[in-house]
Amino acid sequence: MRIGLAHKMKTVDRSRLTPHSAHWGVFLAGEGEDGNLKVLPHPSDPDPNPLIHNFPDALAHRARVVQPMVRQGWLEQGPGPDARRGRDRFIPMEWDAVLDLLAKELKRVQETVGPAGVFGGSYGWSSAGRFHHAQSQVHRFLNTAIGGYVRSINTYSAGAAEVILPHIAGRVDQVARRNVTWEQIAEHSEVVLAFGGLALKNSRVASGGVSLHLERNSMKEAAARGCRFVGISPQRSDMPEEARSEWFCVTPGSDTALMLGLSHTLVSAGLHDQAFLASHCDGWLDFEKYLMGRTDGEPKTAKWAAERCGIAEHMIVDLARSLIGKRVLVTIAHSLQRSEHGEQPVWMGLVLAAILGQIGLPGGGYSYALGTLAHYGRRNNAVPVGALNQGRNGIGDFIPVARISDMLLHPNEPFEYNGQHLRYPDIRLAYWAGGNPFHHHQDLTRLAEAFRRLDTFIVHEIGWTGTARHADIVLPCTMTLERDDIGAAQTDPLMVAMRRLRRPNGQAKDDYDIFCELSRRMGTYEAFSEGRDTLGWLKHIYEPTRQALEEKGLPAPTFEEFWEAGELLLPQAADDGGMFRAFRDEPKDKPLPTPSGRIQISSPVVAGFGYDDCPGHPTWIAPRRPPTQSFPLWLVANQPASRLHSQLDFGGHSQSTKVDGREVCSLHPTTAAERGISAGDLVRVFNARGAFLAVARLCSDMHLDVVQIATGAWLDLRRDLDGGALCVHGNPNILTFDAGTSRLGQGCTGQLCVVQVERYEQAAPQVRAYEPPQ
C-alpha cells in the first residue's frame, strides 16, 4: 500500500516479462518473441526513462570483459610502478590461476605495508541492487580480508556542498531528501528560482532505482496553476518545456554574483524579511556589511552583478522586486558547485532564501539539488530498506574523493580539508569495482600518470572501460540482468525482486562470488560470507523491511512471497517538510544542527579556518582560470541524457545520440560562424591539457561563449598533431582541470573549464573505444 501518492499501481503481466530495477528506473524485462531481451517501461511510471533501452544491446556486446585478464608487464615483472600501464597487452588466465595470483598479492601488500597502503576505490553507480552493490562488496571484502583500507569521502557530484552545508544548515540528506517536495511545488510554489536549472535528464536517476518519475508532471501542474519558473543557466535546455520557464542566460560560474545582486536590491529597498533574519539566522550583520560594500568598498548592486553575469541590470532589479509577497523556492543544482569556489553558490542560495523569509514554508524556501536526482523532492518511506553491512574499517585515513590523482602523485605530502591538516597516504594497491574514474575524474592524462605509480591495480568490470584498460588484473563481473538482487530506495515506494534474466556473459561472475573465492584463499571466508549464499543474503537484507511492516500492522509478506510476487509496495511517511519546517515553527525547541542552532549566514567556524578561497560568509570570488585570448570559451561538461554517467555507453539508446559513433557538442551559431564551423562538422575542442573530437551541433538557445558536451563517452586516447592527448570519442575530462573547489571542500571542479574550438581538417580517426585491448 502507498500513502500520499496520487499515482496508482497497475497490474504487471508476468506471463513473459519480469520486474527489474536500474538506477534510471523500474522496468519490465524478459525474452521477446525473437528470443532477444525485451524491455518495457513499468506500467505505473508516468514518465518512463528511455535509458532502459540501453540494456538489450549491452548484454553480449563486444565491449564486455569475457574472461579474467592480466596485464603482460605485471605478469612478467611483478608488482611495481609501470609506465606501460594503460598501453600494455593483456593475457587471458583461468579463474583459479588468477585468484591464486591475486590472493598472493593481497597477502604481500598486507604483510609489507598493511591495509593503510590499500585504497578501496569503487566510487560510482553500478547496480540498483541492495546486495550486489559493488562499493559495499569490495569494502566488506577489504575489511574482513586485510583489516581495512584507505577510503574516499564525499562525492564527485556534490563534494563542495557536502562539506559546506553541515556548517550552515545541516547534512545534505537533511536539506535535499526531506524538505520541499514536488507535491508542495505543484500545490504551493509561486516562484521557483532554479539556479542551474531543473533538467529532467538528471532527475530521472536515483541510486536503488525509481518507479515513479514525477518531476515533469509536477512542473506541468505547477505551471498550469500559475507558478513562475525562472531557469538561470547558460543553456535554455536545463529547464523542461512543461515548466514554461523564463530564461536568464548567465555567464557560467556567475550565479553567486547574481544572488548577491538580487539580495542587494532587496536589502537596499528594505524589502528583506528582517524578522526572520533576527529570529532564525545567525551572522546577518557581518554578511550585510559585505553585501552593502562597507567591508570592501564595493556594494554588490544589481549593476555590479550584471557586469559579472552578462545580463541587463534591469532584469536583476525587476526579478528581485517581483519576488516580494510570493511563495518563493530557491533551488541550487549540483552543477553550480562542481566548479571553482563551488561552496559559494550553495551558501549564497541559502542566504537569498533567508532574506526572502520563506525557509520552512510549504513549497518555499531553499532546496539544494532539487531536480538533480530522483531522490530529492520526494517523501521518504515509512519503513527501512536494507543494505549489505560493510563491516569495520580498521584504517582511519581518507581522502576527498576527487583528490585521487593528488594522493597517488604526492604520497605523504600535506593537504587541507574542512579545517584539518592532513597528509596523503602512500598507496601501493588499489581495488576498484563498480566505478569508472576514467569517466568522472578530471585531467585524465594526469590520472593515467597517477595510476602508473601503483604497485598493483585490480578492477572488476563488465566492459573494457578506460579504468579496466589501466588495470593490472581485470576480473569479469556480471551486470544487473545476470544476477539476483533486491531493488529499493528509501525515497521510492516500490521494492523489486530483481530476478536473474540472463546467464552470465562469458566467464563473468558475481562480485560476491569472486570475493567469496578470494576470501577462501585469504582464510577469511566465514567472516566475509557469514555462511550465506546470495539468496541467503537477500533474505537477510529483506527482513528489516518485513519486520517494520509487521510492527505497523501492515501486510508483511515472507521473503518467498515477495520473491514470487516480484514487487512490494511500501508505505511512505507524511510530507512534513523535514527539519526546516520544524525549525521554522519551533526555532528554540527544534534547532538546526549548526553551532548556533540557526541558519549560519556567517560562520565563525569556517572563518576560523582562515581560507581565502572560502571565507566566513558567502562571497563572490572571481574565477582563477577565466577565458583568455587563447582559450576564449567556457566548456560546460554536464551530465548526459542518454546514459548514466559512462554506464552502458555502448548501449543502443546511448549510441542513438551519437553521430558517426562520436559525441555531439553544442555551440551557438554565431560562435560557430566566427570559426567557419557548420552543423555536422567534426570539430577539435582543445586547451593546454589536450583535445577531444566531437560533431558540432548548432543551438541558438545557449550562451555565446559556451561549448557544451556531455560527460560519459568512453575514453579513446590517441596522440594529437602536437603530441598531446586527444580523445577521438569526445571525453571532455581530457580538458578539465584537476583542482579542488577550495581548501574547505576539495570538491570536483569538472563542470567548467576554458577551451578553444576549431574545425578538424584531418582524416577522421576511427573510434575504437569499445574494442577489447590486445
C-alpha angles and dihedrals in degrees: 000000000000130000123208102000122115097205116092124218116245125215113267117225104222096178090107107353132064130203114252134168138223133171089263097052152312111277143164121254139175145119116316125215089266091055094250127116114280122198128189132176117264107265092234097054109104093198110022120202114241090213088089086077091070089077107072097059093040102063098076100015118148088242091069118109103239104183140011112286133191126197111251097228093051092046093050101037103025130228121342144096111308131184089205092067106119093021103055133103122256127227120211116233138182117257097247093049096048093046090050089051093048094047089051091052093048090052091049092053092044092053098041106038104001129220091309086075093055124086116205100207120170099128106159148071115287115146134000088223118115093217104036090052100143097209092052092046097053093042092050090049094050092046094052099035104044105007101260145317143234106276137203123230133206124013140271088237098056109008096136095042093049089060103039099042096065089055094053109025118347143291119322092249090054093049098039108028103041109034134071112007132204087247089060092048092051090051108030116015117105099176128020115193102199108193104195091010134255101268113186092214087070100043091051092079136066135164109257093025136274127240099185122048099198104162102088095049092042092056090044091053092046093049092048089053090053104265111154115224118198115194112203108192143106087253129056090208091072087084123059119240090241090068091063086213133183114236125226104190101206131179110264112267095016099105095107090055091051092050090050091051091050090048094049091051091054097043097045089055093045091244096128122107098254093174093057092045089053098044103037107023138069128206099022096138094055092051093044090058089056094043093052093044098247093127101043104017092245116106111208093233127166088257091052090049094045091058090057099038099046095233132110120278093230091057090060094046093046093047093049094049092046091062096065114109093010132112097248128189120195114203127187119200123219088244094070094062095043090085141062112314089006092165091070102069090045091054096039092051089058091049092050090052090049091050087055090048094225102120112127097017118122108269092000142087124040133338120177114212098357105166092021096096134011088240092070123082094024139109118259123240116261092223129051126259114219129231139184113278109237095203127223122321110214093196121080098189117111144161131210102262096245093056098073096115090050090051095051095041097043110035116182092010119130126254135172127234131169095337094316128116105217141166128227112249121239103248122196102168131032123194116197132182131164099009141082115212088179085072106041104030124087130244095018093195088061091045091053090052089049094054090050087067093067126098091219137004119193124190135183108204143163092206145021098269122165087264093055090048090056094048130099097213121030118189117193112232133187125260122230097271090056098060143047120254147135120258116207142137130194091237099046124074098215123086112194132205100222102206120192108260101180137030114254114278113251110323095335118147133192113265087239093056091048091052092046091056092046091048091055089055090047093048092242102101097121093049092050101040101028084212094293130128121208095278090048090054092048090054089048093050092046095051099079089056092049093048092049091051090050092049090054091052091246127133106285110188120198117251090257091053091048092047091051095046092049098218142035128205113224127206118249130217126247120279094249101155094246125234096339093058092047091047093049092051096042111016094170099043096037104037123175118254092256129111091262096034086238138088106289106226085168122021121210088191094058091041089054091061089068096221113161089195092056112027127186097277136025109295138177107241115181116234114273091215107038125168115290136192090267095045106025101161135077116233110214107200102188136165119290126247096208101054141012104264102304096329114133092352086161092058122115097252093049091047091051091065095053126086116225087346094303134111120259122234124197129219136164116270091238092052090048094048091053087060099040092250122149130190110282095023119136107242136192115224111194151159137167092295099054144285145263134203123230141157115259121241118185118221127173093194095079141074116284092232098050135097111189129198131160121242122236107070107137111254115261103177125196135152119273123223089267092049095256128126116288125182105202091191098058110258106163095199088080083077106034119105119247105222134116123259088242140323087271101057105013086202130162118285097189099120096081139028136146123260147156125229132208140164113273106235099180127090108285110254116229116256110241100169094125099042112109113245122256 
